[in-house]
Amino acid sequence: MAKIVIALGGNALGNDLKEQDSALTHSAQIIASLVKDGHDVIITHGNGPQVGKIHQVMNTQLEIPLHVSVAMSQGYIGFDLVRKLEHALHLEGVHVPVDYVLTMVEVDPHDKAFSHPTKPIGGFMNEALALELVKQGVPVVEDSGRGYRRVVASPKPKHITNLKSIQDAMQKHHVVVCAGGGGIPVVHTPHGYEGVEAVIDKDSASALLAKELDVDVLFILTAVEKVAVYYGTPKQRWLSTMSISETHQFIKEGHFAPGSMLPKVEAALTFVSGAKNKTTIITLLDKASEALKGETGTRIVSEV
């Protein structure tokens, strides 16, 4: 049996509380079946639309830092996910505790991302509002032809600060929910950890967590069954496996979109590079069990 980190994508959460309730019920059923099969499971999740909405709403009443909005989203999504997992495990007849760890993730205060914000958050806006925000010094970008969105810094994760708590739970074979939304971004100061105005990519943080926990498999669950090259063209080709060298070449050739598949593939490389007997699987949530057996999904395997 394997030790697994499962990174749930946005399609596993829905866009509002009603959708989230339904989506997490389904996600929990699939994860519970993996636990029933004897796997040790650590779960992370995104917070893409949620953190932006929280930050927008809270700032109409109170001016709160972005890292506080990340903490809020991590808390309420984690609350729902734990409840759904406990119920799904009960239905499977599996008596395994589900632990939740509110997770801080350390970043470098000198990361160049702080001077070049790129991560879109929040809802879409029209051009007039976008121009007004730009005049106020708020960075805004046009997002894939759908409108304009605010962008914030997305520094690389350096360390999972709550690692010991997660390790302790994993060693007891508990299911653990942690590092939601990429973790609460913090920097180390002489006075301890302090939050910073940023969001961390969920897949990047999940890869670091998987590496620091020394698990066997990193599952990056997304909206497609496999990774493709030449996506959306007559030459499109779905991939069952990618070597590390092939993956680097595909990235160099520009096959993966920066806002969708690229961060997932880069996270896959982070986990398997320089390691032994490690596998990243990118696939659909509904195909997780089959992908673990090698029947579908795209696998990137360590070569050392």
PyMOL commands that set and color helices and strands:
alter all, ss='L'
color gray80, all
select helices_A, chain A and resi 10-12+17-36+48-61+66-91+112-114+127-135+163-171+180-182+202-213+244-252+261-272+285-292
alter helices_A, ss='H'
color red, helices_A
select strands_A, chain A and resi 3-8+40-45+98-101+104-107+119-125+140-142+148-152+157-160+175-178+184-189+192-195+217-222+227-229+237-239+241-242+279-284+298-301
alter strands_A, ss='S'
color yellow, strands_A
deselect
rebuild
show_as cartoon
